[in-house]
Amino acid sequence: MPAAQRAVAKGRQTITEQKLAQRARHELIAYLSVSAYLMVWFSAVLFYKSTVLRSVGIEFAPFALAAVKALILGKFILVLEAFKIGEKDQRSDLLIVGILKKALLFTLALFALTIVEEVVVGYIHGRKVAEVLSEFGGNRALQSLAAAILVFLVLLPYLAFRRLALVFGDLPELLFTHRSPEKRKAEAPHESD
């Protein structure tokens, strides 16, 4: 292979590696962001739960659980986003209707994935699937419903933020700068440039 072809091939490989590195960095930032968001919410809920339980003499402080659950659900959320769950026909909906539908679909999917996670953990610990699934009945059913409602309420602002970012552009920039959107558009380079 001539030296010029080797140089071109090496250049293409370098560009591909850079794109993969950029994508991996972007995915890691997205994962850590959604996980941090969830961890703040879960920590707040668990802090409230621990104060209520402590008031009746029960010690409860599983804050590591908030981090683990946030990391697991954060990955689940990114997978659901990658599969574009809830994005069908969003353009025909009102913005709020699309956000509510997607939050409901994500809640149902996360609930199902949580059940699968519990079954796998139960299997690892030598428990039967029927035994693990039976725990979702009775008192656990009401607790699961309460958890699903909390997850739905946690997902609403996250998904609204994501949807508004698609409509209006980079929201962190909008939130943390003094310039108006019109001024930023005027300052932005035009596509024809």
C-alpha positions as CSV (number, residue, x, y, z in Angstrom):
1,M,0.0,0.0,0.0
2,P,1.5,3.4,-1.0
3,A,2.3,5.8,1.7
4,A,-0.4,8.3,0.7
5,Q,-3.1,5.6,1.0
6,R,-1.8,4.6,4.4
7,A,-1.9,8.2,5.5
8,V,-5.5,8.6,4.3
9,A,-6.5,5.4,6.0
10,K,-4.8,6.4,9.2
11,G,-6.5,9.8,9.0
12,R,-10.0,8.2,8.6
13,Q,-9.3,5.9,11.5
14,T,-8.2,8.9,13.7
15,I,-11.4,10.8,12.8
16,T,-13.6,7.7,13.5
17,E,-11.8,7.2,16.9
18,Q,-12.4,10.9,17.7
19,K,-16.1,10.6,16.8
20,L,-16.4,7.5,19.0
21,A,-14.6,9.3,21.9
22,Q,-16.9,12.3,21.5
23,R,-20.0,10.1,21.5
24,A,-18.8,8.1,24.5
25,R,-18.1,11.4,26.3
26,H,-21.6,12.7,25.4
27,E,-23.2,9.5,26.6
28,L,-21.3,9.5,29.8
29,I,-22.3,13.1,30.5
30,A,-26.0,12.3,29.7
31,Y,-25.9,9.3,32.0
32,L,-24.3,11.1,34.9
33,S,-26.6,14.0,34.5
34,V,-29.8,12.0,34.6
35,S,-28.5,9.8,37.4
36,A,-27.5,12.9,39.4
37,Y,-31.0,14.4,38.8
38,L,-32.6,11.2,40.0
39,M,-30.3,10.8,43.0
40,V,-31.3,14.3,44.2
41,W,-35.0,13.3,44.0
42,F,-34.5,9.9,45.5
43,S,-32.3,11.3,48.3
44,A,-35.0,13.8,49.2
45,V,-37.7,11.2,49.3
46,L,-35.6,8.8,51.4
47,F,-34.6,11.6,53.7
48,Y,-38.3,12.4,54.3
49,K,-39.1,8.7,54.8
50,S,-36.2,8.3,57.3
51,T,-37.4,11.3,59.3
52,V,-41.0,9.9,59.4
53,L,-39.7,6.5,60.5
54,R,-37.3,8.0,63.0
55,S,-40.2,9.9,64.6
56,V,-41.8,6.5,65.5
57,G,-38.4,5.0,66.7
58,I,-37.3,3.2,63.5
59,E,-33.8,3.9,62.2
60,F,-33.7,4.0,58.4
61,A,-30.9,5.6,56.4
62,P,-30.4,3.8,53.1
63,F,-28.9,6.8,51.2
64,A,-26.7,4.5,49.2
65,L,-29.9,3.0,47.9
66,A,-30.7,6.4,46.3
67,A,-27.4,6.4,44.5
68,V,-27.7,2.8,43.3
69,K,-31.4,3.2,42.2
70,A,-30.5,6.5,40.4
71,L,-27.7,4.8,38.5
72,I,-29.9,1.9,37.5
73,L,-32.9,4.0,36.5
74,G,-30.6,6.5,34.8
75,K,-29.4,3.8,32.4
76,F,-32.9,2.6,31.9
77,I,-34.0,6.1,30.9
78,L,-31.2,6.5,28.4
79,V,-32.1,3.1,26.9
80,L,-35.8,4.2,26.6
81,E,-34.7,7.5,25.0
82,A,-32.4,5.6,22.6
83,F,-35.4,3.4,21.5
84,K,-37.4,6.7,21.1
85,I,-40.2,5.5,23.5
86,G,-43.1,7.9,23.5
87,E,-41.9,10.0,20.5
88,K,-44.4,8.7,17.9
89,D,-46.7,11.4,16.6
90,Q,-45.4,14.0,19.2
91,R,-45.6,16.7,16.6
92,S,-49.4,16.4,16.4
93,D,-49.8,16.7,20.2
94,L,-49.8,19.7,22.3
95,L,-46.5,20.1,24.0
96,I,-47.8,19.2,27.4
97,V,-49.8,16.3,26.1
98,G,-46.7,14.8,24.5
99,I,-44.7,15.3,27.7
100,L,-47.5,13.7,29.8
101,K,-47.8,10.7,27.5
102,K,-44.0,10.2,27.4
103,A,-43.8,10.4,31.2
104,L,-46.6,7.8,31.6
105,L,-44.9,5.5,29.1
106,F,-41.5,5.9,30.8
107,T,-43.1,5.3,34.2
108,L,-44.7,2.0,33.0
109,A,-41.5,0.9,31.3
110,L,-39.4,1.7,34.3
111,F,-41.9,-0.1,36.5
112,A,-41.6,-3.2,34.3
113,L,-37.8,-3.0,34.2
114,T,-37.7,-2.6,38.0
115,I,-39.8,-5.9,38.3
116,V,-37.3,-7.6,35.9
117,E,-34.4,-6.2,38.0
118,E,-36.0,-7.6,41.2
119,V,-36.5,-11.0,39.6
120,V,-32.9,-11.1,38.5
121,V,-31.7,-10.1,42.0
122,G,-34.0,-12.7,43.5
123,Y,-32.7,-15.3,41.2
124,I,-29.1,-14.4,42.1
125,H,-30.0,-14.8,45.8
126,G,-31.7,-18.2,45.1
127,R,-35.3,-17.1,45.2
128,K,-38.0,-18.3,42.8
129,V,-39.6,-16.0,40.3
130,A,-43.1,-16.6,41.7
131,E,-41.8,-15.7,45.2
132,V,-40.4,-12.4,44.0
133,L,-43.4,-11.6,42.0
134,S,-45.8,-12.4,44.9
135,E,-44.1,-9.6,46.9
136,F,-45.6,-7.1,44.4
137,G,-49.1,-7.9,45.8
138,G,-50.7,-7.0,49.1
139,N,-49.0,-4.1,50.9
140,R,-46.3,-4.0,48.4
141,A,-48.8,-3.2,45.6
142,L,-49.8,0.1,47.3
143,Q,-46.1,0.9,47.9
144,S,-45.4,0.1,44.3
145,L,-48.2,2.4,43.2
146,A,-46.9,5.2,45.4
147,A,-43.4,4.7,44.0
148,A,-44.8,4.8,40.4
149,I,-46.5,8.1,41.1
150,L,-43.3,9.5,42.5
151,V,-41.3,8.4,39.4
152,F,-44.0,9.9,37.2
153,L,-43.7,13.2,39.0
154,V,-39.9,13.1,38.9
155,L,-40.0,12.3,35.1
156,L,-42.3,15.2,34.3
157,P,-39.7,18.1,34.7
158,Y,-36.9,16.0,33.3
159,L,-38.9,15.1,30.1
160,A,-40.3,18.7,29.9
161,F,-36.8,20.0,30.0
162,R,-35.6,17.6,27.3
163,R,-38.6,18.4,25.1
164,L,-38.2,22.1,25.5
165,A,-34.5,21.8,24.6
166,L,-35.5,20.2,21.3
167,V,-37.9,23.0,20.6
168,F,-35.9,26.0,21.8
169,G,-32.3,24.9,21.7
170,D,-29.7,24.6,24.4
171,L,-31.7,25.3,27.6
172,P,-28.8,25.6,30.0
173,E,-27.5,28.4,27.8
174,L,-31.0,30.0,27.9
175,L,-31.2,29.6,31.7
176,F,-27.7,30.9,32.6
177,T,-27.1,33.8,30.3
178,H,-28.3,37.4,30.3
179,R,-28.9,37.5,26.5
180,S,-32.4,37.1,25.1
181,P,-33.1,34.3,22.6
182,E,-33.5,36.8,19.8
183,K,-30.1,38.4,20.5
184,R,-28.5,35.0,20.6
185,K,-30.1,34.1,17.2
186,A,-28.8,37.3,15.7
187,E,-25.3,36.6,17.0
188,A,-25.3,33.0,15.9
189,P,-23.5,32.2,12.6
190,H,-25.9,31.7,9.7
191,E,-26.1,28.3,8.0
192,S,-25.1,29.9,4.7
193,D,-21.9,31.1,6.2
